[in-house]
């Protein structure tokens, strides 16, 4: 079991940036989902669940496929 902690400690410089990237993407996507009412596919609840539970892929999916047109006019 001690080897697992050592493995984590050895790879911590790799994990910290990945975790920060995931958190920044998730927060950015959640803010956008909650502020904008228009989506290309699905609804607000669906996109919140996708963004939160599908880790780093969920926010990317939202920005590529879910985000609606922001232009108002």
OpenMM code with the backbone's topology and positions (N, CA, C; nanometers):
from openmm import Vec3, app, unit

residues = "UNK UNK UNK UNK UNK UNK UNK UNK UNK UNK UNK UNK UNK UNK UNK UNK UNK UNK UNK UNK UNK UNK UNK UNK UNK UNK UNK UNK UNK UNK UNK UNK UNK UNK UNK UNK UNK UNK UNK UNK UNK UNK UNK UNK UNK UNK UNK UNK UNK UNK UNK UNK UNK UNK UNK UNK UNK UNK UNK UNK UNK UNK UNK UNK UNK UNK UNK UNK UNK UNK UNK UNK UNK".split()
positions = [
    Vec3(0.0825, -0.1197, 0.0000),
    Vec3(0.0000, 0.0000, 0.0000),
    Vec3(0.0861, 0.1249, 0.0000),
    Vec3(0.2007, 0.1179, 0.0597),
    Vec3(0.2908, 0.2313, 0.0611),
    Vec3(0.3356, 0.2681, -0.0798),
    Vec3(0.3437, 0.1705, -0.1692),
    Vec3(0.3860, 0.1984, -0.3059),
    Vec3(0.2824, 0.2819, -0.3809),
    Vec3(0.1534, 0.2661, -0.3478),
    Vec3(0.0504, 0.3483, -0.4105),
    Vec3(0.0675, 0.4948, -0.3749),
    Vec3(0.0967, 0.5235, -0.2492),
    Vec3(0.1184, 0.6622, -0.2077),
    Vec3(0.2439, 0.7185, -0.2719),
    Vec3(0.3456, 0.6360, -0.2858),
    Vec3(0.4687, 0.6798, -0.3502),
    Vec3(0.4444, 0.7107, -0.4983),
    Vec3(0.3651, 0.6268, -0.5635),
    Vec3(0.3298, 0.6507, -0.7031),
    Vec3(0.2543, 0.7820, -0.7178),
    Vec3(0.1603, 0.8071, -0.6291),
    Vec3(0.0859, 0.9326, -0.6314),
    Vec3(0.1788, 1.0509, -0.6087),
    Vec3(0.2664, 1.0415, -0.5112),
    Vec3(0.3599, 1.1503, -0.4815),
    Vec3(0.4539, 1.1752, -0.5990),
    Vec3(0.4974, 1.0704, -0.6662),
    Vec3(0.5875, 1.0858, -0.7805),
    Vec3(0.5191, 1.1540, -0.8985),
    Vec3(0.3903, 1.1290, -0.9159),
    Vec3(0.3166, 1.1838, -1.0306),
    Vec3(0.2346, 1.3076, -0.9976),
    Vec3(0.2469, 1.3588, -0.8787),
    Vec3(0.1697, 1.4761, -0.8378),
    Vec3(0.1929, 1.5976, -0.9277),
    Vec3(0.3141, 1.6236, -0.9752),
    Vec3(0.3319, 1.7374, -1.0667),
    Vec3(0.2535, 1.7233, -1.1970),
    Vec3(0.2184, 1.6031, -1.2356),
    Vec3(0.1363, 1.5822, -1.3548),
    Vec3(-0.0123, 1.5964, -1.3205),
    Vec3(-0.0526, 1.5442, -1.2053),
    Vec3(-0.1940, 1.5444, -1.1673),
    Vec3(-0.2473, 1.6828, -1.1331),
    Vec3(-0.1692, 1.7663, -1.0691),
    Vec3(-0.2184, 1.8976, -1.0251),
    Vec3(-0.2624, 1.9843, -1.1431),
    Vec3(-0.1826, 1.9997, -1.2496),
    Vec3(-0.2323, 2.0791, -1.3634),
    Vec3(-0.3554, 2.0191, -1.4298),
    Vec3(-0.3622, 1.8856, -1.4377),
    Vec3(-0.4798, 1.8225, -1.4978),
    Vec3(-0.6052, 1.8466, -1.4146),
    Vec3(-0.5913, 1.8385, -1.2838),
    Vec3(-0.7052, 1.8636, -1.1947),
    Vec3(-0.7489, 2.0088, -1.2050),
    Vec3(-0.6534, 2.1011, -1.2074),
    Vec3(-0.6876, 2.2436, -1.2212),
    Vec3(-0.7551, 2.2723, -1.3551),
    Vec3(-0.7056, 2.2125, -1.4620),
    Vec3(-0.7676, 2.2292, -1.5931),
    Vec3(-0.9107, 2.1782, -1.5931),
    Vec3(-0.9316, 2.0628, -1.5343),
    Vec3(-1.0669, 2.0056, -1.5279),
    Vec3(-1.1602, 2.0946, -1.4481),
    Vec3(-1.1138, 2.1459, -1.3347),
    Vec3(-1.1977, 2.2331, -1.2517),
    Vec3(-1.2303, 2.3643, -1.3226),
    Vec3(-1.1326, 2.4229, -1.3893),
    Vec3(-1.1572, 2.5480, -1.4615),
    Vec3(-1.2572, 2.5260, -1.5744),
    Vec3(-1.2405, 2.4182, -1.6502),
    Vec3(-1.3362, 2.3878, -1.7573),
    Vec3(-1.4762, 2.3639, -1.7024),
    Vec3(-1.4857, 2.2892, -1.5919),
    Vec3(-1.6161, 2.2582, -1.5349),
    Vec3(-1.6858, 2.3848, -1.4846),
    Vec3(-1.6141, 2.4693, -1.4127),
    Vec3(-1.6750, 2.5914, -1.3595),
    Vec3(-1.7165, 2.6840, -1.4734),
    Vec3(-1.6315, 2.6987, -1.5736),
    Vec3(-1.6641, 2.7839, -1.6876),
    Vec3(-1.7883, 2.7331, -1.7606),
    Vec3(-1.7945, 2.6038, -1.7834),
    Vec3(-1.9105, 2.5456, -1.8521),
    Vec3(-2.0363, 2.5587, -1.7670),
    Vec3(-2.0263, 2.5344, -1.6364),
    Vec3(-2.1444, 2.5476, -1.5489),
    Vec3(-2.1965, 2.6899, -1.5466),
    Vec3(-2.1072, 2.7868, -1.5381),
    Vec3(-2.1503, 2.9273, -1.5395),
    Vec3(-2.2224, 2.9571, -1.6701),
    Vec3(-2.1680, 2.9093, -1.7803),
    Vec3(-2.2318, 2.9353, -1.9096),
    Vec3(-2.3664, 2.8654, -1.9190),
    Vec3(-2.3745, 2.7406, -1.8742),
    Vec3(-2.5013, 2.6669, -1.8780),
    Vec3(-2.6077, 2.7392, -1.7966),
    Vec3(-2.5717, 2.7862, -1.6794),
    Vec3(-2.6698, 2.8482, -1.5906),
    Vec3(-2.7094, 2.9891, -1.6337),
    Vec3(-2.6262, 3.0581, -1.7085),
    Vec3(-2.6569, 3.1954, -1.7510),
    Vec3(-2.7268, 3.2040, -1.8855),
    Vec3(-2.7117, 3.1052, -1.9701),
    Vec3(-2.7673, 3.1131, -2.1049),
    Vec3(-2.8815, 3.0127, -2.1220),
    Vec3(-2.9947, 3.0591, -2.1706),
    Vec3(-3.1123, 2.9715, -2.1809),
    Vec3(-3.1200, 2.8908, -2.3106),
    Vec3(-3.0334, 2.9172, -2.4068),
    Vec3(-3.0456, 2.8506, -2.5371),
    Vec3(-2.9346, 2.7483, -2.5563),
    Vec3(-2.9750, 2.6271, -2.5956),
    Vec3(-2.8817, 2.5179, -2.6200),
    Vec3(-2.9150, 2.4559, -2.7541),
    Vec3(-2.8148, 2.4060, -2.8233),
    Vec3(-2.8399, 2.3402, -2.9514),
    Vec3(-2.9109, 2.2075, -2.9312),
    Vec3(-2.8664, 2.1317, -2.8289),
    Vec3(-2.9267, 2.0024, -2.7986),
    Vec3(-2.9540, 1.9949, -2.6499),
    Vec3(-3.0618, 1.9322, -2.6114),
    Vec3(-3.0914, 1.9088, -2.4705),
    Vec3(-3.1412, 2.0317, -2.3976),
    Vec3(-3.1398, 2.0215, -2.2649),
    Vec3(-3.1858, 2.1308, -2.1813),
    Vec3(-3.0844, 2.1573, -2.0697),
    Vec3(-3.1148, 2.2503, -1.9829),
    Vec3(-3.0217, 2.2932, -1.8781),
    Vec3(-2.9836, 2.1784, -1.7842),
    Vec3(-3.0813, 2.1012, -1.7394),
    Vec3(-3.0531, 1.9927, -1.6442),
    Vec3(-2.9614, 1.8889, -1.7075),
    Vec3(-2.9874, 1.8535, -1.8321),
    Vec3(-2.9035, 1.7561, -1.9024),
    Vec3(-2.7593, 1.8049, -1.9097),
    Vec3(-2.7394, 1.9319, -1.9471),
    Vec3(-2.6031, 1.9827, -1.9615),
    Vec3(-2.5324, 1.9979, -1.8281),
    Vec3(-2.6038, 2.0327, -1.7233),
    Vec3(-2.5407, 2.0382, -1.5911),
    Vec3(-2.4921, 1.8999, -1.5507),
    Vec3(-2.5737, 1.7988, -1.5715),
    Vec3(-2.5333, 1.6620, -1.5376),
    Vec3(-2.4135, 1.6159, -1.6209),
    Vec3(-2.4151, 1.6458, -1.7496),
    Vec3(-2.3039, 1.6062, -1.8360),
    Vec3(-2.1756, 1.6764, -1.7936),
    Vec3(-2.1830, 1.8060, -1.7682),
    Vec3(-2.0637, 1.8833, -1.7316),
    Vec3(-2.0057, 1.8349, -1.5998),
    Vec3(-2.0908, 1.8047, -1.5025),
    Vec3(-2.0419, 1.7682, -1.3699),
    Vec3(-1.9941, 1.6234, -1.3643),
    Vec3(-2.0653, 1.5316, -1.4262),
    Vec3(-2.0365, 1.3904, -1.4069),
    Vec3(-1.9473, 1.3262, -1.5128),
    Vec3(-1.9250, 1.3911, -1.6243),
    Vec3(-1.8392, 1.3314, -1.7272),
    Vec3(-1.7039, 1.4029, -1.7278),
    Vec3(-1.6579, 1.4413, -1.6150),
    Vec3(-1.5260, 1.5001, -1.5911),
    Vec3(-1.4811, 1.5924, -1.7025),
    Vec3(-1.3634, 1.5736, -1.7562),
    Vec3(-1.3040, 1.6697, -1.8496),
    Vec3(-1.3728, 1.6674, -1.9864),
    Vec3(-1.4340, 1.5561, -2.0228),
    Vec3(-1.5010, 1.5447, -2.1529),
    Vec3(-1.6340, 1.6199, -2.1537),
    Vec3(-1.7061, 1.6232, -2.0408),
    Vec3(-1.8362, 1.6895, -2.0339),
    Vec3(-1.8325, 1.8366, -2.0708),
    Vec3(-1.7440, 1.9163, -2.0099),
    Vec3(-1.7368, 2.0574, -2.0495),
    Vec3(-1.6979, 2.0770, -2.1952),
    Vec3(-1.6085, 1.9929, -2.2447),
    Vec3(-1.5691, 2.0041, -2.3852),
    Vec3(-1.6880, 1.9726, -2.4752),
    Vec3(-1.7648, 1.8690, -2.4411),
    Vec3(-1.8857, 1.8372, -2.5182),
    Vec3(-1.9838, 1.9535, -2.5174),
    Vec3(-1.9996, 2.0179, -2.4019),
    Vec3(-2.0922, 2.1312, -2.3943),
    Vec3(-2.0482, 2.2433, -2.4874),
    Vec3(-1.9205, 2.2812, -2.4810),
    Vec3(-1.8753, 2.3930, -2.5634),
    Vec3(-1.8759, 2.3604, -2.7123),
    Vec3(-1.8609, 2.2336, -2.7482),
    Vec3(-1.8612, 2.1957, -2.8898),
    Vec3(-2.0039, 2.1750, -2.9411),
    Vec3(-2.0880, 2.1024, -2.8653),
    Vec3(-2.2195, 2.0629, -2.9161),
    Vec3(-2.3379, 2.1309, -2.8485),
    Vec3(-2.3276, 2.1721, -2.7248),
    Vec3(-2.4437, 2.2177, -2.6520),
    Vec3(-2.4668, 2.3662, -2.6503),
    Vec3(-2.3598, 2.4404, -2.6536),
    Vec3(-2.3729, 2.5856, -2.6413),
    Vec3(-2.4491, 2.6418, -2.7592),
    Vec3(-2.5528, 2.7162, -2.7280),
    Vec3(-2.6339, 2.7756, -2.8324),
    Vec3(-2.5731, 2.9041, -2.8829),
    Vec3(-2.6430, 2.9674, -2.9725),
    Vec3(-2.5973, 3.0921, -3.0309),
    Vec3(-2.6119, 3.2047, -2.9288),
    Vec3(-2.5034, 3.2746, -2.9012),
    Vec3(-2.5060, 3.3822, -2.8018),
    Vec3(-2.5531, 3.5142, -2.8597),
    Vec3(-2.5637, 3.5226, -2.9893),
    Vec3(-2.6057, 3.6489, -3.0497),
    Vec3(-2.7516, 3.6779, -3.0207),
    Vec3(-2.7757, 3.8002, -2.9813),
    Vec3(-2.9143, 3.8418, -2.9539),
    Vec3(-2.9500, 3.9510, -3.0522),
    Vec3(-3.0692, 3.9457, -3.1000),
    Vec3(-3.1001, 4.0525, -3.1919),
    Vec3(-3.2331, 4.0364, -3.2465),
] * unit.nanometer
topology = app.Topology()
chain = topology.addChain("A")
for resn in residues:
    res = topology.addResidue(resn, chain)
    for name in ("N", "CA", "C"):
        topology.addAtom(name, app.Element.getBySymbol(name[0]), res)
